[in-house]
């Protein structure tokens, strides 16, 4: 257990639908990052939050959004889903002293 | 963030030492070099980080020449369980900023 918890582990949904992925960071970590990994692709950075505020944006589509709540957990919202959104979505959290820790991911399948 | 170049894939046999080299010609003075390991359907896992010369931990060694334009991850006596993708990242140390992953090196260890 890395300390970063992602739910659900698996998600199957239809095109056009909307889903929410949840991430609980390691205790004490203020930063949360979201990454997308498609089949045989590298990890693509989507977005970073630090203590509730958006800190950096990567290759995140307009159909996607995220937020970090006061208790520091984060949610990634994916809407108007397309087949190409099928991927593994990873959350990571970081601490100034202890570095980055990744969760085990949510596998999203859009059918 | 400095761009990195590493081999797409490498093959090895159990018990051998594996060296994976990463080029990062544009590394900045404040940048650290970090290596992550990723198994299929799992989040990346921190292996080792260094700034210059040599760093060793219980898992691997990291060799960094004086010009810091490249680095070599050394895995001693690999086993089948070391089959994974290895990513070289260059950026500010600690947990500042999002991690930018390249394609990584897919290491296949054969019996």
gemmi code that builds the backbone of each chain (N, CA, C; Angstrom):
import gemmi

chains = {
    "A": [
        ("UNK", (0.852, -1.193, 0.000), (0.000, 0.000, 0.000), (0.893, 1.250, 0.000)),
        ("UNK", (0.722, 2.048, -1.052), (1.597, 3.217, -1.206), (1.162, 4.362, -0.311)),
        ("UNK", (-0.073, 4.317, 0.167), (-0.591, 5.428, 0.950), (-1.496, 6.330, 0.143)),
        ("UNK", (-1.448, 6.206, -1.178), (-2.336, 6.959, -2.056), (-3.455, 6.009, -2.489)),
        ("UNK", (-4.686, 6.390, -2.212), (-5.831, 5.521, -2.482), (-6.658, 6.064, -3.630)),
        ("UNK", (-6.885, 5.206, -4.600), (-7.717, 5.596, -5.740), (-8.935, 4.692, -5.820)),
        ("UNK", (-10.086, 5.308, -6.054), (-11.307, 4.544, -6.255), (-12.111, 5.122, -7.413)),
        ("UNK", (-12.846, 4.297, -8.152), (-12.809, 2.834, -8.072), (-11.574, 2.284, -8.773)),
        ("UNK", (-11.318, 1.023, -8.658), (-10.193, 0.402, -9.354), (-10.515, 0.182, -10.820)),
        ("UNK", (-11.756, -0.141, -11.077), (-12.200, -0.381, -12.450), (-13.520, 0.344, -12.672)),
        ("UNK", (-13.701, 0.800, -13.905), (-14.919, 1.516, -14.247), (-15.216, 1.258, -15.718)),
        ("UNK", (-16.430, 0.794, -15.981), (-16.861, 0.574, -17.357), (-18.084, 1.438, -17.581)),
        ("UNK", (-18.051, 2.235, -18.635), (-19.166, 3.127, -18.898), (-19.333, 3.312, -20.398)),
        ("UNK", (-20.421, 3.924, -20.779), (-20.727, 4.090, -22.198), (-20.271, 5.458, -22.695)),
        ("UNK", (-20.115, 5.552, -23.995), (-19.748, 6.836, -24.580), (-20.806, 7.879, -24.251)),
        ("UNK", (-20.341, 9.110, -24.056), (-21.238, 10.205, -23.732), (-21.515, 10.385, -22.266)),
        ("UNK", (-21.137, 9.410, -21.481), (-21.402, 9.467, -20.044), (-20.352, 10.309, -19.319)),
        ("UNK", (-20.605, 10.480, -18.023), (-19.703, 11.231, -17.158), (-19.328, 10.364, -15.966)),
        ("UNK", (-18.038, 10.417, -15.587), (-17.587, 9.642, -14.428), (-16.730, 10.511, -13.532)),
        ("UNK", (-16.606, 10.075, -12.296), (-15.751, 10.771, -11.335), (-14.783, 9.782, -10.717)),
        ("UNK", (-13.520, 10.124, -10.784), (-12.470, 9.311, -10.173), (-12.002, 10.029, -8.907)),
        ("UNK", (-11.731, 9.228, -7.892), (-11.391, 9.811, -6.607), (-9.989, 9.407, -6.170)),
        ("UNK", (-9.331, 10.334, -5.496), (-7.973, 10.085, -5.011), (-7.809, 10.654, -3.612)),
        ("UNK", (-7.322, 9.818, -2.715), (-6.958, 10.286, -1.375), (-5.444, 10.258, -1.268)),
        ("UNK", (-4.823, 11.402, -1.060), (-3.357, 11.440, -1.035), (-2.793, 10.815, 0.226)),
        ("UNK", (-1.504, 10.562, 0.193), (-0.802, 10.092, 1.377), (-0.943, 11.137, 2.475)),
        ("UNK", (-1.067, 10.685, 3.701), (-1.257, 11.581, 4.831), (-0.141, 12.628, 4.902)),
        ("UNK", (-0.548, 13.888, 4.948), (0.426, 14.963, 5.049), (0.842, 15.575, 3.728)),
        ("UNK", (0.519, 14.893, 2.614), (0.889, 15.432, 1.300), (-0.127, 16.477, 0.863)),
        ("UNK", (0.367, 17.621, 0.422), (-0.521, 18.707, 0.020), (-0.782, 18.728, -1.488)),
        ("UNK", (0.121, 18.156, -2.247), (-0.008, 18.179, -3.708), (-0.615, 16.887, -4.218)),
        ("UNK", (-1.474, 17.049, -5.209), (-2.069, 15.896, -5.894), (-1.910, 16.098, -7.398)),
        ("UNK", (-1.520, 15.047, -8.076), (-1.332, 15.087, -9.519), (-2.185, 14.011, -10.163)),
        ("UNK", (-2.685, 14.307, -11.359), (-3.421, 13.309, -12.135), (-2.678, 13.035, -13.435)),
        ("UNK", (-2.592, 11.747, -13.774), (-1.941, 11.310, -15.000), (-2.858, 10.348, -15.743)),
        ("UNK", (-2.739, 10.362, -17.067), (-3.464, 9.424, -17.909), (-2.453, 8.540, -18.634)),
        ("UNK", (-2.731, 7.259, -18.670), (-1.864, 6.336, -19.401), (-2.714, 5.445, -20.288)),
        ("UNK", (-2.649, 5.702, -21.586), (-3.362, 4.873, -22.543), (-2.523, 3.646, -22.862)),
        ("UNK", (-3.146, 2.683, -23.548), (-2.474, 1.425, -23.847), (-1.164, 1.685, -24.579)),
        ("UNK", (-0.081, 1.131, -24.039), (1.238, 1.253, -24.649), (1.727, 2.688, -24.776)),
        ("UNK", (1.140, 3.562, -24.011), (1.592, 4.953, -24.016), (2.241, 5.299, -22.685)),
        ("UNK", (2.994, 6.350, -22.711), (3.602, 6.838, -21.489), (2.581, 7.554, -20.626)),
        ("UNK", (3.046, 8.006, -19.502), (2.179, 8.727, -18.582), (2.072, 10.186, -18.998)),
        ("UNK", (0.844, 10.608, -19.232), (0.603, 11.988, -19.622), (0.089, 12.778, -18.422)),
        ("UNK", (0.802, 13.848, -18.092), (0.391, 14.688, -16.976), (-0.870, 15.453, -17.346)),
        ("UNK", (-1.842, 15.427, -16.461), (-3.097, 16.137, -16.707), (-3.171, 17.439, -15.923)),
        ("UNK", (-3.066, 17.331, -14.595), (-3.271, 18.510, -13.774), (-2.708, 18.277, -12.374)),
        ("UNK", (-2.332, 19.390, -11.715), (-1.811, 19.338, -10.359), (-2.575, 20.316, -9.477)),
        ("UNK", (-2.859, 19.864, -8.255), (-3.429, 20.734, -7.246), (-2.511, 20.776, -6.032)),
        ("UNK", (-2.463, 21.938, -5.409), (-1.679, 22.089, -4.193), (-2.556, 22.767, -3.149)),
        ("UNK", (-2.840, 22.054, -2.112), (-3.617, 22.584, -0.984), (-4.907, 23.262, -1.457)),
        ("UNK", (-5.575, 22.629, -2.387), (-6.869, 23.104, -2.845), (-6.837, 24.013, -4.061)),
        ("UNK", (-5.654, 24.445, -4.444), (-5.555, 25.360, -5.577), (-4.909, 24.666, -6.777)),
        ("UNK", (-5.403, 24.985, -7.968), (-4.779, 24.453, -9.171), (-3.381, 25.038, -9.308)),
        ("UNK", (-2.397, 24.159, -9.521), (-1.013, 24.617, -9.574), (-0.441, 24.545, -10.982)),
        ("UNK", (-0.780, 23.493, -11.709), (-0.251, 23.328, -13.063), (-1.217, 22.508, -13.895)),
        ("UNK", (-1.214, 22.813, -15.197), (-2.084, 22.102, -16.129), (-1.248, 21.502, -17.229)),
        ("UNK", (-1.574, 20.284, -17.581), (-0.876, 19.621, -18.671), (-1.818, 19.408, -19.817)),
        ("UNK", (-1.786, 18.204, -20.387), (-2.602, 17.886, -21.557), (-4.015, 17.471, -21.160)),
        ("UNK", (-4.686, 18.303, -20.444), (-6.031, 17.947, -19.993), (-7.069, 18.522, -20.941)),
        ("UNK", (-7.987, 17.659, -21.375), (-9.031, 18.085, -22.289), (-10.041, 18.979, -21.571)),
        ("UNK", (-10.739, 19.776, -22.340), (-11.753, 20.647, -21.743), (-12.905, 19.837, -21.151)),
        ("UNK", (-13.101, 18.641, -21.651), (-14.157, 17.764, -21.117), (-13.784, 17.206, -19.735)),
        ("UNK", (-12.544, 17.383, -19.362), (-12.078, 16.879, -18.080), (-11.911, 18.048, -17.110)),
        ("UNK", (-12.186, 17.789, -15.847), (-11.945, 18.800, -14.823), (-11.571, 18.108, -13.522)),
        ("UNK", (-10.986, 18.849, -12.639), (-10.584, 18.268, -11.359), (-10.734, 19.297, -10.265)),
        ("UNK", (-10.722, 18.824, -9.056), (-10.694, 19.717, -7.912), (-10.092, 18.996, -6.721)),
        ("UNK", (-9.602, 19.787, -5.785), (-9.067, 19.250, -4.536), (-9.849, 19.885, -3.396)),
        ("UNK", (-10.327, 19.049, -2.512), (-11.208, 19.473, -1.437), (-10.418, 19.842, -0.182)),
        ("UNK", (-11.085, 20.506, 0.780), (-10.381, 20.909, 2.012), (-9.695, 19.755, 2.743)),
        ("UNK", (-10.245, 18.548, 2.638), (-9.578, 17.423, 3.301), (-8.442, 16.854, 2.441)),
        ("UNK", (-8.156, 17.526, 1.337), (-7.050, 17.253, 0.410), (-7.318, 16.106, -0.568)),
        ("UNK", (-8.444, 15.423, -0.455), (-8.704, 14.427, -1.477), (-9.068, 15.156, -2.773)),
        ("UNK", (-8.907, 14.463, -3.870), (-9.132, 15.087, -5.170), (-10.058, 14.218, -6.007)),
        ("UNK", (-10.763, 14.862, -6.895), (-11.621, 14.156, -7.836), (-11.321, 14.634, -9.253)),
        ("UNK", (-11.313, 13.677, -10.158), (-11.135, 13.967, -11.580), (-12.442, 13.623, -12.267)),
        ("UNK", (-13.049, 14.610, -12.890), (-14.318, 14.429, -13.569), (-14.092, 14.352, -15.073)),
        ("UNK", (-14.607, 13.300, -15.664), (-14.476, 13.094, -17.104), (-15.879, 13.062, -17.691)),
        ("UNK", (-16.156, 13.937, -18.641), (-17.501, 14.009, -19.192), (-17.493, 13.795, -20.704)),
        ("UNK", (-18.682, 13.582, -21.241), (-18.849, 13.329, -22.686), (-17.814, 12.318, -23.153)),
        ("UNK", (-17.753, 11.218, -22.451), (-16.691, 10.249, -22.678), (-16.686, 9.682, -24.094)),
        ("UNK", (-15.481, 9.488, -24.589), (-15.260, 8.899, -25.913), (-14.458, 7.613, -25.743)),
        ("UNK", (-14.489, 6.795, -26.781), (-13.755, 5.531, -26.721), (-12.278, 5.762, -26.409)),
        ("UNK", (-11.739, 6.831, -26.950), (-10.322, 7.136, -26.764), (-9.948, 7.566, -25.358)),
        ("UNK", (-10.943, 7.767, -24.516), (-10.654, 8.123, -23.120), (-10.355, 6.892, -22.285)),
        ("UNK", (-10.557, 5.732, -22.852), (-10.232, 4.501, -22.136), (-8.739, 4.488, -21.816)),
        ("UNK", (-8.440, 4.339, -20.558), (-7.043, 4.427, -20.122), (-6.962, 4.113, -18.637)),
        ("UNK", (-5.715, 4.046, -18.178), (-5.463, 4.007, -16.743), (-5.260, 5.437, -16.276)),
        ("UNK", (-5.909, 5.792, -15.196), (-5.752, 7.128, -14.638), (-5.087, 6.988, -13.267)),
        ("UNK", (-3.929, 7.633, -13.161), (-3.178, 7.555, -11.923), (-3.215, 8.885, -11.196)),
        ("UNK", (-3.241, 8.764, -9.894), (-3.113, 9.912, -9.023), (-1.798, 9.753, -8.269)),
        ("UNK", (-1.136, 10.863, -8.037), (0.082, 10.856, -7.232), (0.000, 11.999, -6.243)),
        ("UNK", (0.653, 11.823, -5.119), (0.758, 12.936, -4.181), (2.224, 13.123, -3.831)),
        ("UNK", (2.543, 14.279, -3.342), (3.951, 14.550, -3.050), (4.110, 15.337, -1.767)),
        ("UNK", (5.274, 15.157, -1.212), (5.656, 15.848, 0.013), (7.036, 16.438, -0.193)),
        ("UNK", (7.240, 17.616, 0.340), (8.509, 18.313, 0.167), (9.695, 17.429, 0.521)),
        ("UNK", (9.530, 16.632, 1.541), (10.653, 15.845, 2.032), (10.678, 14.436, 1.469)),
        ("UNK", (9.508, 13.874, 1.205), (9.439, 12.455, 0.871), (9.174, 12.157, -0.595)),
        ("UNK", (9.014, 13.185, -1.423), (8.871, 12.932, -2.846), (7.478, 12.479, -3.247)),
        ("UNK", (7.425, 11.846, -4.402), (6.157, 11.474, -5.027), (5.778, 10.033, -4.731)),
        ("UNK", (4.469, 9.810, -4.581), (3.935, 8.464, -4.429), (2.715, 8.337, -5.315)),
        ("UNK", (2.680, 7.249, -6.076), (1.560, 7.011, -6.985), (0.574, 6.018, -6.390)),
        ("UNK", (-0.689, 6.206, -6.758), (-1.699, 5.227, -6.418), (-1.691, 4.081, -7.418)),
        ("UNK", (-2.559, 3.131, -7.213), (-2.596, 1.949, -8.074), (-3.455, 2.145, -9.312)),
        ("UNK", (-4.089, 3.301, -9.411), (-4.785, 3.648, -10.639), (-6.243, 3.233, -10.710)),
        ("UNK", (-6.959, 3.882, -11.611), (-8.330, 3.505, -11.967), (-8.317, 3.164, -13.454)),
        ("UNK", (-8.767, 1.965, -13.777), (-8.843, 1.563, -15.187), (-10.229, 1.916, -15.703)),
        ("UNK", (-10.271, 2.847, -16.641), (-11.526, 3.279, -17.241), (-11.682, 2.650, -18.611)),
        ("UNK", (-12.805, 2.009, -18.819), (-13.123, 1.433, -20.118), (-14.402, 2.083, -20.614)),
        ("UNK", (-14.319, 2.705, -21.768), (-15.486, 3.339, -22.373), (-15.943, 2.458, -23.537)),
        ("UNK", (-17.194, 2.059, -23.502), (-17.698, 1.142, -24.537), (-18.801, 1.801, -25.362)),
    ],
    "B": [
        ("UNK", (11.678, 21.957, -18.177), (12.122, 20.651, -17.739), (12.964, 20.022, -18.841)),
        ("UNK", (14.076, 19.451, -18.443), (14.976, 18.861, -19.422), (14.356, 17.614, -20.033)),
        ("UNK", (14.557, 17.473, -21.353), (14.051, 16.304, -22.047), (15.034, 15.155, -21.861)),
        ("UNK", (14.499, 13.953, -21.807), (15.366, 12.788, -21.627), (15.204, 11.833, -22.798)),
        ("UNK", (16.261, 11.108, -23.089), (16.252, 10.094, -24.138), (16.810, 8.809, -23.567)),
        ("UNK", (16.071, 7.724, -23.706), (16.513, 6.434, -23.222), (16.072, 5.367, -24.212)),
        ("UNK", (16.729, 4.207, -24.204), (16.353, 3.154, -25.163), (14.918, 2.714, -24.950)),
        ("UNK", (14.262, 2.352, -26.038), (12.866, 1.922, -25.980), (12.737, 0.605, -25.227)),
        ("UNK", (13.688, -0.288, -25.481), (13.598, -1.609, -24.845), (14.975, -2.212, -24.642)),
        ("UNK", (15.038, -3.149, -23.714), (16.265, -3.898, -23.441), (15.875, -5.303, -23.006)),
        ("UNK", (16.719, -6.254, -23.378), (16.519, -7.635, -22.954), (17.690, -8.067, -22.083)),
        ("UNK", (17.410, -8.921, -21.127), (18.465, -9.434, -20.277), (18.068, -10.821, -19.789)),
        ("UNK", (19.002, -11.471, -19.111), (18.740, -12.768, -18.528), (18.890, -12.679, -17.018)),
        ("UNK", (18.228, -13.578, -16.362), (18.302, -13.593, -14.899), (19.752, -13.664, -14.428)),
        ("UNK", (20.054, -12.922, -13.393), (21.386, -12.964, -12.814), (22.364, -11.977, -13.407)),
        ("UNK", (21.999, -11.386, -14.533), (22.905, -10.426, -15.163), (22.731, -9.041, -14.549)),
        ("UNK", (23.736, -8.210, -14.748), (23.638, -6.807, -14.376), (23.089, -6.037, -15.580)),
        ("UNK", (22.147, -5.159, -15.331), (21.551, -4.377, -16.420), (21.861, -2.904, -16.190)),
        ("UNK", (22.313, -2.273, -17.242), (22.601, -0.835, -17.193), (21.727, -0.122, -18.217)),
        ("UNK", (20.938, 0.821, -17.770), (20.078, 1.600, -18.654), (20.575, 3.042, -18.614)),
        ("UNK", (20.936, 3.544, -19.781), (21.478, 4.893, -19.855), (20.423, 5.875, -20.339)),
        ("UNK", (20.440, 7.043, -19.760), (19.512, 8.105, -20.103), (20.311, 9.351, -20.459)),
        ("UNK", (19.958, 9.976, -21.571), (20.613, 11.227, -21.966), (19.733, 12.404, -21.595)),
        ("UNK", (20.348, 13.416, -21.052), (19.620, 14.648, -20.673), (20.572, 15.819, -20.862)),
        ("UNK", (20.785, 16.169, -22.128), (21.788, 17.174, -22.486), (21.488, 18.557, -21.929)),
        ("UNK", (20.211, 18.852, -21.721), (19.843, 20.204, -21.285), (19.532, 20.283, -19.789)),
        ("UNK", (20.131, 19.415, -19.037), (19.861, 19.401, -17.605), (20.300, 20.723, -16.977)),
        ("UNK", (19.469, 21.252, -16.089), (19.773, 22.522, -15.434), (20.544, 22.293, -14.140)),
        ("UNK", (21.155, 23.343, -13.675), (22.002, 23.257, -12.480), (21.240, 22.708, -11.282)),
        ("UNK", (19.985, 23.092, -11.154), (19.199, 22.690, -9.986), (18.473, 21.357, -10.154)),
        ("UNK", (18.599, 20.755, -11.317), (17.859, 19.521, -11.603), (18.471, 18.299, -10.930)),
        ("UNK", (17.597, 17.417, -10.484), (17.968, 16.105, -10.006), (17.566, 15.077, -11.055)),
        ("UNK", (18.139, 13.909, -10.969), (17.811, 12.809, -11.869), (17.139, 11.725, -11.042)),
        ("UNK", (15.957, 11.334, -11.486), (15.170, 10.361, -10.734), (14.724, 9.232, -11.652)),
        ("UNK", (14.758, 8.030, -11.154), (14.310, 6.865, -11.915), (13.108, 6.231, -11.222)),
        ("UNK", (12.130, 5.866, -12.060), (10.940, 5.189, -11.580), (10.800, 3.860, -12.305)),
        ("UNK", (10.136, 2.931, -11.635), (9.854, 1.616, -12.202), (8.343, 1.457, -12.265)),
        ("UNK", (7.852, 0.913, -13.367), (6.413, 0.678, -13.475), (6.132, -0.719, -13.989)),
        ("UNK", (5.359, -1.470, -13.209), (4.863, -2.772, -13.648), (3.529, -2.571, -14.353)),
        ("UNK", (3.138, -3.512, -15.203), (1.850, -3.376, -15.920), (0.690, -3.149, -14.962)),
        ("UNK", (-0.121, -2.178, -15.305), (-1.333, -1.843, -14.550), (-1.066, -1.398, -13.116)),
        ("UNK", (0.140, -0.926, -12.855), (0.454, -0.374, -11.547), (1.031, 1.023, -11.711)),
        ("UNK", (0.965, 1.807, -10.646), (1.556, 3.132, -10.682), (3.071, 3.077, -10.607)),
        ("UNK", (3.743, 4.076, -11.136), (5.213, 4.110, -11.055), (5.679, 4.107, -9.609)),
        ("UNK", (6.856, 3.498, -9.434), (7.424, 3.407, -8.092), (8.815, 4.001, -8.114)),
        ("UNK", (9.112, 4.862, -7.158), (10.426, 5.488, -7.061), (11.508, 4.439, -6.849)),
        ("UNK", (12.595, 4.567, -7.623), (13.723, 3.650, -7.441), (14.890, 4.368, -6.785)),
        ("UNK", (15.323, 5.466, -7.416), (16.535, 6.120, -6.943), (16.599, 7.529, -7.484)),
        ("UNK", (17.273, 8.394, -6.772), (17.452, 9.774, -7.201), (18.876, 10.214, -6.900)),
        ("UNK", (19.424, 11.042, -7.807), (20.766, 11.539, -7.571), (20.991, 12.894, -8.207)),
        ("UNK", (22.080, 13.531, -7.777), (22.439, 14.828, -8.358), (23.771, 14.724, -9.114)),
        ("UNK", (24.743, 14.072, -8.516), (26.018, 13.886, -9.191), (26.732, 12.657, -8.630)),
        ("UNK", (27.735, 12.240, -9.293), (28.578, 11.073, -8.977), (27.757, 9.803, -8.889)),
        ("UNK", (27.786, 9.146, -7.737), (27.144, 7.839, -7.638), (26.251, 7.772, -6.405)),
        ("UNK", (25.096, 7.161, -6.607), (24.167, 6.929, -5.508), (23.811, 5.447, -5.520)),
        ("UNK", (23.765, 4.854, -4.365), (23.409, 3.434, -4.279), (22.401, 3.229, -3.168)),
        ("UNK", (21.400, 2.405, -3.456), (20.480, 1.979, -2.400), (20.322, 0.468, -2.488)),
        ("UNK", (19.361, -0.066, -1.791), (19.218, -1.530, -1.723), (18.709, -2.120, -3.030)),
        ("UNK", (18.233, -1.265, -3.926), (17.642, -1.753, -5.167), (18.552, -1.545, -6.373)),
        ("UNK", (19.198, -0.377, -6.441), (19.939, -0.028, -7.643), (21.067, 0.951, -7.326)),
        ("UNK", (21.840, 1.208, -8.371), (22.860, 2.256, -8.313), (22.619, 3.233, -9.448)),
        ("UNK", (22.978, 4.450, -9.220), (22.824, 5.492, -10.232), (24.174, 6.169, -10.413)),
        ("UNK", (24.660, 6.126, -11.650), (25.946, 6.731, -11.973), (25.711, 7.996, -12.791)),
        ("UNK", (26.318, 9.080, -12.357), (26.154, 10.365, -13.036), (27.535, 10.944, -13.280)),
        ("UNK", (27.913, 11.132, -14.559), (29.233, 11.694, -14.851), (29.299, 13.157, -14.465)),
        ("UNK", (30.500, 13.694, -14.504), (30.725, 15.063, -14.047), (29.906, 16.090, -14.828)),
        ("UNK", (29.716, 15.873, -16.141), (28.967, 16.860, -16.919), (27.450, 16.722, -16.741)),
        ("UNK", (27.019, 15.661, -16.110), (25.606, 15.399, -15.785), (24.700, 15.349, -17.003)),
        ("UNK", (25.240, 15.188, -18.180), (24.404, 15.156, -19.386), (23.825, 13.774, -19.649)),
        ("UNK", (24.194, 12.826, -18.839), (23.624, 11.492, -18.946), (23.651, 10.854, -17.560)),
        ("UNK", (22.962, 9.746, -17.442), (23.018, 8.988, -16.202), (22.756, 7.526, -16.532)),
        ("UNK", (23.222, 6.638, -15.683), (23.046, 5.209, -15.916), (22.470, 4.558, -14.677)),
        ("UNK", (21.335, 3.914, -14.867), (20.722, 3.128, -13.803), (21.288, 1.722, -13.898)),
        ("UNK", (21.812, 1.227, -12.800), (22.388, -0.112, -12.785), (21.590, -1.009, -11.850)),
        ("UNK", (21.086, -2.101, -12.408), (20.336, -3.083, -11.620), (21.192, -4.345, -11.504)),
        ("UNK", (21.653, -4.667, -10.320), (22.534, -5.821, -10.166), (21.749, -7.134, -10.147)),
        ("UNK", (22.240, -8.127, -10.841), (21.660, -9.468, -10.790), (20.130, -9.449, -10.901)),
        ("UNK", (19.642, -9.075, -12.067), (18.197, -8.954, -12.247), (17.512, -10.319, -12.168)),
        ("UNK", (16.249, -10.253, -11.792), (15.410, -11.447, -11.767), (14.197, -11.199, -12.653)),
        ("UNK", (13.396, -12.238, -12.846), (12.214, -12.106, -13.702), (11.308, -10.977, -13.215)),
        ("UNK", (11.270, -10.769, -11.916), (10.391, -9.752, -11.343), (10.856, -8.324, -11.615)),
        ("UNK", (12.011, -8.176, -12.192), (12.495, -6.846, -12.574), (11.995, -6.441, -13.954)),
        ("UNK", (11.282, -7.326, -14.612), (10.671, -6.993, -15.900), (9.656, -5.891, -15.682)),
        ("UNK", (9.903, -4.738, -16.306), (9.083, -3.553, -16.060), (9.529, -2.454, -17.021)),
        ("UNK", (8.847, -1.331, -16.949), (9.276, -0.143, -17.685), (9.986, 0.784, -16.705)),
        ("UNK", (11.134, 1.284, -17.133), (11.935, 2.156, -16.290), (11.983, 3.554, -16.909)),
        ("UNK", (11.634, 4.528, -16.095), (11.573, 5.904, -16.561), (12.681, 6.734, -15.913)),
        ("UNK", (13.312, 7.536, -16.728), (14.304, 8.499, -16.265), (13.655, 9.883, -16.311)),
        ("UNK", (13.706, 10.600, -15.225), (13.127, 11.937, -15.168), (14.165, 12.923, -14.648)),
        ("UNK", (14.098, 14.118, -15.190), (15.006, 15.169, -14.764), (14.188, 16.379, -14.361)),
        ("UNK", (14.429, 16.906, -13.198), (13.697, 18.074, -12.733), (14.167, 18.494, -11.352)),
        ("UNK", (13.474, 19.465, -10.823), (13.847, 19.972, -9.515), (13.668, 18.902, -8.465)),
        ("UNK", (14.487, 18.915, -7.496), (14.457, 17.890, -6.476), (13.256, 17.998, -5.572)),
        ("UNK", (13.156, 17.072, -4.639), (12.035, 17.058, -3.714), (10.746, 16.781, -4.438)),
        ("UNK", (9.759, 17.573, -4.238), (8.461, 17.329, -4.853), (7.927, 18.608, -5.479)),
        ("UNK", (8.789, 19.309, -6.166), (8.358, 20.575, -6.725), (8.007, 20.417, -8.184)),
        ("UNK", (6.759, 20.619, -8.490), (6.352, 20.570, -9.884), (5.966, 19.175, -10.329)),
        ("UNK", (5.257, 19.146, -11.440), (4.774, 17.874, -11.949), (5.899, 17.098, -12.617)),
        ("UNK", (5.809, 15.785, -12.552), (6.776, 14.908, -13.195), (6.391, 14.730, -14.658)),
        ("UNK", (7.349, 14.887, -15.545), (7.125, 14.686, -16.968), (7.788, 13.375, -17.365)),
        ("UNK", (6.979, 12.413, -17.749), (7.483, 11.094, -18.115), (7.692, 10.996, -19.617)),
        ("UNK", (8.781, 10.354, -20.007), (8.997, 10.013, -21.404), (8.412, 8.639, -21.674)),
        ("UNK", (8.903, 7.994, -22.716), (8.390, 6.677, -23.099), (8.930, 5.577, -22.188)),
        ("UNK", (10.060, 5.820, -21.587), (10.649, 4.818, -20.715), (11.344, 3.712, -21.470)),
        ("UNK", (12.007, 2.844, -20.726), (12.692, 1.682, -21.281), (12.005, 0.428, -20.778)),
        ("UNK", (11.540, -0.386, -21.711), (10.892, -1.630, -21.330), (11.949, -2.711, -21.183)),
        ("UNK", (12.192, -3.137, -19.972), (13.181, -4.167, -19.691), (12.489, -5.518, -19.605)),
        ("UNK", (12.971, -6.449, -20.390), (12.453, -7.817, -20.338), (13.556, -8.731, -19.829)),
        ("UNK", (13.303, -9.392, -18.720), (14.261, -10.329, -18.156), (13.785, -11.743, -18.444)),
        ("UNK", (14.676, -12.523, -19.059), (14.327, -13.885, -19.452), (15.042, -14.892, -18.549)),
        ("UNK", (14.433, -16.066, -18.409), (15.056, -17.091, -17.543), (16.307, -17.684, -18.187)),
    ],
}
model = gemmi.Model(1)
for chain_id, residues in chains.items():
    chain = gemmi.Chain(chain_id)
    for i, (resn, *xyz) in enumerate(residues, 1):
        res = gemmi.Residue()
        res.name, res.seqid = resn, gemmi.SeqId(i, " ")
        for name, pos in zip(("N", "CA", "C"), xyz):
            atom = gemmi.Atom()
            atom.name, atom.element = name, gemmi.Element(name[0])
            atom.pos, atom.b_iso = gemmi.Position(*pos), 0.0
            res.add_atom(atom)
        chain.add_residue(res)
    model.add_chain(chain)
structure = gemmi.Structure()
structure.add_model(model)
structure.setup_entities()
